[in-house]
Each structure stands twice: as C-alpha cells, then as structure tokens.
C-alpha cells in the first residue's frame, strides 16, 4: 500500500511540556483559552488514549475548512501525541514536541506528520477535481453510498463507510448478486443539498444501480429531485421526518413522533414540568421533528412554549441559550444535527443551564455523544432504534466483526451508521428475491423487505416507513444506559 507522509512544523514560546498540556483546551462557549486550540483549531477534552479529537483543516489558502474527526491512540507526556482519524479519510497524525532555544529565547518546536494512504490520497485529489469515473466491470453490481465526510454531518457519519463495506463483504461472501460481485462507491455530500444532487447524478452516470443516503433530509430530498426519474432505488437509511415520493424512493429510519412518544414515557412530569422548549436546524428535518414534538407533548398534557430554529452549520448558540435562560425552561428537545448539536450541548452545559433543564436529543448518537464529551453529555436522553450496546445476537456478531476489521480506535457504531449496514443487506435481499439485477422488480421487493437484524426485527411498512422498536437511553460516562436494560 502506498503511503504519503506530509510534514509541517512551527515554533512556540511555550515549553514542550506546557504546549503538550494545552492540546485541545478550550474556553467557555468553545472559545480558545490561552494557548489552547493552537493546532488546527483542535477540540479535545483530555489528553489520553481513546479521547475523541476534532480539528479544523483548511484545504489550501482559499479552500474550505473541513472537520477532521478521530481519537488519540497513544501519547508520551510532553513529547508525542498520536491521533488516528476516520473523517474525511482514514489516517494518522503524529505531533512531536521538542524543547529548543532560538536566538536566546527558550521555547519548543512542534513537528506534525500526517500519513495519507491510497484512499486518503484519492480523497485529496478529488477535492482538486481529479475524480475516478471508471465504469463498473462486467461482473460488478455497483451501488452508491452518499454520506457526509465533510460539513456538520460528518460527526454522525464517521462509521458509515466502514459499515457499508462490512455489508458488501457479507453479501459477497454469500455469493454476491445474480452472479455479480457487489461494489459500493462512496461520495461526499459535504452536508450540502446542492452538492448532494451533483454527487447523485455522478453516481447514476457511473453505473450505480441504487443509492443509499446517510445524509440530512435536505440532501436526500435534493437527491430525489435530481435522479428519482431514473427509476433506481433511492434509500434514506437514517432517521427522518417522513414524506412522500416516487415509487423508487424509500424513507427508512426512525421517525420523530415515535422517538418523542418513547422518550416522554420515561420522563417524570415532576422533573420536566408541562412547558417544553424546542431547538433545531432550519430545514425539513427539524420542521417535521418540531411538529411531531408538539403532538407528543400535547398527548401528555404539556405545552410547547418556545421553538428556535438556527441555520445548519451554526457554531455559536449564545443567543439561543440566553433566550432559554430568560424563560422558565425545564425541558429542552433538540433536533440539531452533527457538529451543531455538539456545539449547542457543550455551550449549554458551560452556561449552567443544564443544571435546571432536562434535555432530549433526537439525533445524539454514539459518535455525536463522544464529541459532546462525557461531562457535557451526562444525563441527556435520546430515543433511537439502535444503540451500540444492544445485546441482540446479530449485534454482538456485528460489533465483533467491526472491531476485528477496523480496530479498537474506530468510531462507535450508531443508529446512523448501522442503518447503512442494514439498508445494504435489505437491498441485497430484495435483488435476490426479484430474480433479476435491478429495475421495477427490485423496487417492488423493497416495499416488503424485513428481517432480524442487529437492531432487532424490522419490517417495511410501505416505501416510506420501517417498523422497528424504539429504545430510550440516557447518556452516562463512556456511552449510553438503555432504559430497561
């Protein structure tokens, strides 16, 4: 395997030990504290193996800034930190700290090396317009995965590509599809609907027979508008607010009304009161989630008194938090996604508002929870169809295979990544039952798929819903405690 090593260095006036100790430290509201956040605008709560790390990397002088997501795999105090990362590509950063004196001034030299393998190099080349547009081989059945390797959605999409490849390996080990080897190509929507439409058209041109989306509802709707007339299956495998579409459009995943009804059964009225407050992103997902929340709250005799919507990509929630502080907020329901949810929950925790508020987060999966951090996420409720900690026989096997393939430092499994795994398996089952390789027969079979999968028993309820059990969980140090488990 080809590996490219990128090296950069800079001098600091702090000693090596002091600079090491400041790695990732941030002030209230996410602002840089002193020397903290000095490298690539890093967030890291504690320097120890396993700690989640996020860093913002500029792609050239005039290019966009992307979020690199990973975790510390090793460290030597005052000397070295090693970060393995999964987004936007799989790789490794090594930070070396060396004390030195320059022109009589003590300080240290920081040297950073970044390993870039073939997949990472291909990702960098694609950002500069060098795309691999080769058609599939004659013996290949190609499908596309559209996910968010960059943008705010990258936080919840960390393991999606890994789960897609595990599902493809399983299908091929079972003989493939109609004598052909299943292949998945992965495209990045950058958490942007316009980019999603472009990438969907590219996947169709490149011979994909189906597109599976682990993206926001806004991106999936852009995909539907762009390529629904092709007739190939378009599957939204993650939680969504629902909606209609052509016969080949499938909206699977959890629905906010089911999530909220499950959550409210576990919240004590004495804790949360009757007045509820909602915050979300200003697009179709949160609009639907807010409508569902109002219905669920009304069913238990409560009232929604505040509804706040912010643009996707918001990083400063000071105004929203001040508005909640001025209110009598006792319970807050968040439908913010990805990096937005991370920023909001961390800032809400730092403000002290969490001391009086119960929080229900509809899109806080395991990856998002990790980047919020153990302290800031403690006590937050969520309700999803899948958690890494589920002890179904299929999930125990999936966890084992995943760790064997991708290692101890790979991101946790979550509903949003496991949904990709299940979508590919269900698609493969539909192709096999259709007796063909695609077209209307596969679409018809997809309308009735089901099975016992890692999250439990699932069954398609028409093209726009998937019947499944919703589990309620509360964030605790290290993960989630599933209610009743």
N, C-alpha and C positions, 0 to 999 in steps of 0.2 A: 504494500500500500504506500502510495506517495504521501509524504508529509511536508508541508511548507512551514517553516518557523519564522515568525515575524518578531523582530526585536525593537524595543524602544527604551529610552532611558530619560531620566530627569533628576536634577539635583534639588534637595530640600535643606532648609536650615535646621530642621529638627534632627535629633539623633535617630539612628536606625530603630532603636527600641521605642522611642516616642512616636515615630511615624507608623511603625507596625501597630502600636496600640490604638492609633486613631483610625485604623482602617474601617471605613463604612459608618463611622459615628455621625449621627445627625441630630439636629436640634429640634425644638418643638415645631410642629407643623411641617416637618420634613426639611427645614432649612439647615444649611450646613452649619455645624457647630465647631468653631475654631478651625483646626486643621482637618476636621473630619470631612468625609465625602470628597477627598482630594483627588482620587484616581477615578477618572471616567464617571464622576458623579455616582459613587457607589453607595448602596444601602446594604448594611449587614449589621444585625443586632449584636452579635458576639463572635469573636474570632476563635472558632473551634471546629474540628471536623464535623461535617453534617450541617453546618449553619447555612441557610439559604442566602444567596447573594444576587443582587441585581445591579447592573451597571449600564450606563447610557453611553453608546459608542457612536461617534459621528462617522458617517460614510463619506469621507472626503471633506474638503473645505466647504463645498456648497451643498453637500448631500444631506439627506435626512439623518436624524439621530434614532438609532434602534436600541431596543432594550435587550441586553444580554442577561440570560437567566441561568443560574446554576447553583452550586454549593461548594463550600470548602471541603476538599478531600484530605488535605494534610497541611500542617503548619509547624514551623520551628520558631518559637517566640523570638522576636527581634531580628530574625534572619530571612524567613521564607514563608510565603502563603501560596498554596496551590488551589486553584478554583477549576472544577470541571463544570462545563455548561452544556445545555441541551438546546437552547434557543439563542439566536436564529439558526445556528448549526451546532453540531456536537464537536466539542473541542476542549482545550485546556489552556488556562492562563497560569503562568508562574511569576510571582513577584519576589525579587531578591533585594534585600536591604543590606547596604554596606556603609559603615561609618567612614567618613573621609574628611580631610581638611583641605579647603581650597582657598588660596590667597590668604591664608592665616585664619580663615573663618571655619569653625567646625560645623559639620552637618552630615548628610548622608547622601548616597547615590541609590536611586531606585531604578532597577532594571526589570523590564517586563517582557516576557516571551509568550507568544501565542502560537499554539500548534493548530495548523489548518490541514485536515486530511482531504481526500479527494472530494467528499461530499461538501465539506466546508468551502473548498476552493471553487467548486461548481456554483455554490450559492453566491459567493462574492462575484464571480464572473457574470452571473445572471443579473445582479444588481447594475452591472455596467452594460447590459444589453446583449451579452453572449449567452444565448439560450440553446438548450439541447432540444431540437424539434424533430428528432428522428421518429419515424412511424414505427408502430409495434411490429415485431417479427411475425411471420405467418402462424407460428404456433403459440401466440400470446393472446390472451384475453385481457385487455387493458382497461382499468378503471382509474378515476381521478379522485384524489383527496384534496379538497380545498380547506385549508386551515390557516390560522393566524400565527405565522412565525415572527411577525413584527406587528407593531401597533399595540394598543391597550389589551387586545385579546390574547396576546402572546402568553400572558400569565396563566390563563386557564388551558391553553392549548399545548403545554410543554410536552406531554406524553402522547399526543395524538398520532404523530407519525410512527412512533415506536409500536403503538397498539395496532395500527394499520398493518405494519409489516409482520407482526406476530400473527394476525388473522390471515394474511396472504400465505404465510408459511404453512399454517394449519390447513388451509384449503388445498394448497399444492401437495402437501403430504398425503392428503386424502384422494389424490388423483386429478386435481385441477378441475376445469370446467369444460365439458364436452371435448375432452382430449387436448385441451389447451392449457398452458400454464398461466395462472392468474398473475397479473403485474399491476402494481399501483404506482402512479406518478403523483408527486406531492407539489402543490402550488400554494403560494402565499398570497392571501388577500390583503395583507397589511392592515387588517381591521377597517377596510375602506370599501364601501359598496361599488364605487367606480372601478377600483382595481379588481374586485371580485368578478364583475361582469367581463372584464378583459380576460382574466385568467380562465373563466369558464369557457369562453369562446375558443381560447387556445387549446384547452383540454379536448373539446369536441374535434377541432382540427387535427389534433394529434392522435385521434383514434380511440378515445375513451368511450366505453360503452355504457358507463354510468358515472355520476358524480356524487360523491358523499361530502357533505359540508359539516365541518365542525367550526362554525363561524357564527357571528351575530345574525339575528333575524334580518337586519338591514342588508347584510351581504347576501344572505340566502335569497331574499326577495329579488335582489339585483340579478342573481344567477337565474332565477326563474324567468324573469323578464327577458334575459339575454338569450337563453337557449332552450326554454321549455318546448318550443315548436319543433325541436329535433326529435322529440319522442323518447329520448333516452331517460332512464330513471334518474331523478334528482331527489336525493335523500338527505333531509336535515336530521342528523342523528342525535342532536343535543336538545336540551330543554328549550322551549319556545312558547310563544303566546298563542299558537294555532293560526288558522287561516285556511283559505281555500286555494284552488289552483287547478291546473290541468290534470288529466288522469295519471300522468307520469310523475307528478310531484307528491312526495311523501314527507310529512312533517311528524317525525317521531320524537321521543324525548318527553320529559316531564312537562306538565302544564302548571301555570302559577296558581290556578284555583285549587287543584289537588294539593299542591305544596302548602298553600295557606290553610286549607282545611285541616291537613295533617298537623301543621305547626300549632294552630290555635287549640287543638285538643290537649297539647302538652304545656300550655302556658296558664299559670294560675291567675285568675282575674284579679286577685289581691295584689299581685306583682305588677301587672301591666295597666290596670285601670280600664276605662272604657274609651279613652281618647287616643287614637292611633295617628302616627305620622309616617308619611311615605317619602322616600327619596329614590330617584332613579335617573337613568340617562334619557335624553330627549329623542327617542326613536321608538319604533313599533314595539320592541320587547317590553320596555318599561311602561308604555301606554297600556298594553294588554295586562301587564302584571299589576298596575295600579287599579285597573277596572276589576280584576279578579280579587284583589285585596279588599276593595270596598265591599264586594259581595260577601266574601268570607267574614269580614269584620261585622257587617250588618247581621249575618246569620247568628252571631253570638251576642248580639245586642250592643255592639260597640259603635263608634263613630270615627270616621277618618276626618281629621281637622286640618291637616297640613299635607300638601302634595308638592314636592320640589323636584324639578327636572333640570338637569345640567347637561351640557354638550358632552358627547363621547370624547374622551381624551382629557377631561378636566383633572387637574392635579392639585388645585387649591380650593378647599372646601370651607374656607374661613367664614364666608358669608352665610352658607347653608347651616353651618354649625352654630353660628351666632343666632340665627333665626330659631333654631331648635332650642337653644339655651334660654331665649326670651319666652318661649312657650312653656306649657306645663307638660312637655313630652315625658312620658314614662315608657313608651314602647315605640320603636322605630323599625320600619320594614324597609330594607334596602334591596333594590333590584339593579344596583350598579354592577358593572361587569369588569373583570380583569384588573388592570392597573388602577382604574378609577376606584374600584371597591377597596383595593389595598390602601390607596391614599386616604380615602374617606375614613375607614375604620381606624387607621393609625392616628389620624388627626383628631377624630372624635375621642379616642382613648386619651390622647395627650391633653385634650381640653378639659378633662374631668367629667364630661357629660355622661360617660358610660357608668359613672357611679350611681346615677339615678335611673338610667334607661336600660330596659331590656331590648336587645336587637335581634331581629330575624333577618337573615341574609339569604336571599333566594338563589344567589349564584356564588356562594362561598364553598367551592370545592376544596379538595385537599391541597392543590397547588396554590390557590389563592390564599388559603389559611396559612400556609407556610410563610408566604411573603408578607402577610399582615404581621406575623410573629406570635409566639406563644402568649406573651403578656397582653398584647393589644387585642388578640382574638379571643381571649379567655371568656367563656360564658355565652358567646354568640350562638344562636340557634340557626339551624338550616334544615331543609327537608328535600331530599333527593331520592331518586330510585336506586342509586348505587353509592356505596362507600367502600374504600379500600379494605376496611375491616370486616366486611360481610364474610361469614363463615360458610357460605354455600360450598358444596363440593367443587363446583366449576370455578368459583373464585379462588379457592385455595390453590387449585391447579394453575390458574392464570397468574396469580402472584408469584408462584414458584418459577414458572417459565419466564416471566418478565424479568425477575431478578437474575436468573441464570444467564439470560441473554444480554441485559443492559447494565447489570451491576448494582452494588449497594447504593451508589450515589445518584442513580437515575431518579427523575421526579416521581412522586407518588401517583398511583392510579387514582382516577376520579371518575365521576359520572360522565364528564365531558370527553374524556379520552376513552373510557371503556365503552361509551356509546358508539365510537368509531369501530371498535373491535366487533361489537355485536352487529352493527349495520352491514359490515362486510360479510360476516357469516350468514346473516339472513339473506343478503343479496345472492350469495353463492347457492344457498338452498333453493331460492326461487329459480335461478338459472337451471339448476339440475332438474327440478320438478317440471320445468317448462319443456324440457327435452330439446331445447334449442340453444342459441347463443345470445339472444337478445330480442329486442322488439316488443310487440304488444303482448306476447305470451309471458314474458318475464314480468311486465307491468301487472298483468292480471294475477300472477302468483304472488307478487309482492303485497297485494291488497289483503292477503290472508296468511302471511307468514307468522310464525311464532315458535316458541321452544323454551327449553330450560337452559338458561344462560347464566353467566356469573352473577347478575343482579337478581336472578330468580326467574320465575315464569313470566314471559311476555307474550302478548298476542295482539296483532294488528287489529285495530278497530276502525276499518276503513283506511283510506290513504292518509288521513290527517290526524291520527291518534294511535298511540300504542298503550294498551292496557298493561299496567305494572303496579307493583306495590311501592308506595312512597314511605321511606324511612325517615324518621326525625332524629336529629343528632345535635349534640352541643359540643362546642369546641373546648378541648382540655389540652394541657401541655402535651405536645407530641402528636396530637391528632384529634379524633372525634370520639365521643362516647355516644353510641347509638342508644336511643331510648328503648328500654325494654330488653337491651342486650346485656 
